[in-house]
Amino acid sequence: MSSSFVAFGVIVLLGTLFLRMPVFISLLSASAVYFVMQPHLPAQIMVQRVVSGVEIIPLLAIPFFICAGIIMNYSGVTSRIMRFCSVLMSRVPGGLAQVNVSLSMFMGGLSGSNLADAAMNSKMLVPEMEKRGFSKEFSSVVTAISAIITSLIPPAIPMILYGSIASVSIGRLFIAGILPGVGLWLALMALVGFISVKRSYSQDVIEKVALLAAFKSAIIPILMPVVLIGGIRFGVYTPTEAGAVFIVFALVLSIVYREFSFANLCKALKETVATTASIMMIVGAASSFAWILTREQIPQQLTALIVANIENKYIFIIVLNLFLLFVGMFIEGNASMIVLVPLFAPIARAYGIDDIQFGIMFIFNMVLGSVTPPIGTLTFITCGITKCPLVKFWKEAVPFYILLLIWLMIMAFFPPFTTFLVNLLWV
């Protein structure tokens, strides 16, 4: 009988999402329906689960890394990395489009947020790309798709969330994302270059002598992900402490570069609070709904059902990826991760799938949903800023979707792609 209450809650969740209500309200509504239909359960439990969902210590890393990334944006770090990328890609087919892709790669190790990355590049690069002859839809697609790299390069916020939920080492997840992230950067560069040559998009030629100067001004922030992973690997600090270190480092850079003011600090702190609050509201609301699923033993029932009917783990991987791609089309990635990871992580272990491989594959699946129709957060943020029609965006993105699906299949069926560096560096 109680399982029917869960089913009704799921219906409420999907219905409110289709009505474009905020994700955290949809999740809270689904949880509230469950408690209303079971009056013997104290309503205080729901509040406790929401609060306890955001009291997980590793989640402290999220506001730390967000704050550090925003401070770096205001302190001139972003402009220096952009200049380095511009010089580095000046002779590569695609020019400014390649800068767009590369900036996501290098800034991913600083901001940790793909939404922030997409918003920043939409404002800074897309108008300039249009002036250089790139179409609005191509510029928008490159911006949104390349922002996916940010979720694979440490310190990616989805990795922190996944590690906290699934009790998997966040440091190991950081290392596991390097090869897929760097590989995706190179693959996107190749595709962007091919399209740019085919359409005769322009590119600028910058003297090689400028490369050394640009590299010197950007070398310190570019190497920060290396310092981050090295410190976590050798036990100098935890991922949460690394976030605090990042803030100190960002403030030091702001003093060195002399492009930061007290007014900018106030703006950075305000943005940090707003961004963190939006994430934590989803985390808390999703934690409450996840508790309901656990209480009703949905994970155990689902595990038994799937294992009994699917004997081959590769068939399970195919079915899982299709399901996650479908879910990602409608539900925000962080929310679906909090709800679905407790369901599917035990099943993956039952099939002998490595926790790290499953984690990176799961994260990539959720991020992939952020650029696919009909509901894609990266798509809506990018097109909202660039004023690109959604239909034109989706049509232009077809070759990029094919590339991302190929990348997902490599992650799913070739475990060393995600575990090689972890096994090599984390013994």
Buried (B, 14 or more C-beta within 10 A) or exposed (E): EBEEBBEBBBEBBBEBBEEEEBBBEBBBBBBBBBBEBEEEBEEEBBEEBBEEBBEBEBBBBBBBBBBBBBBBBBBBBBBBBBBBBBBBBBEBBBBBBBBBBBBBBBBBBBBBBBBBBBBBBBEBBBEEBBEBBBBBBBBBBBBBBBBBBBBBBBBBBBBBBBBBBBEBBBBBBBBBBBBBBBBBBEBBBEBBBEBBEEEEBEBEEBEEEBBEEBBEBBEBBBEBBEBBBEBBBEEEBBBBBBBBBBBEBBBEBBEEBEBBEEEBBEBBEEBBEEBBEBBBBBBBBBBBBBBBBEBBEBBEEBBEEBBEEBEEBEEBBBEBBEEBBEBBBBBBBBBBBBBBBBBBBBBBBBBEBBBBBBBBBBBBBBBBBBBBEEBBBBBBBBBEBBEBEBEBBBEBBEBBBEBBEEBBBBBBEEBEBBBBBBBEBBE
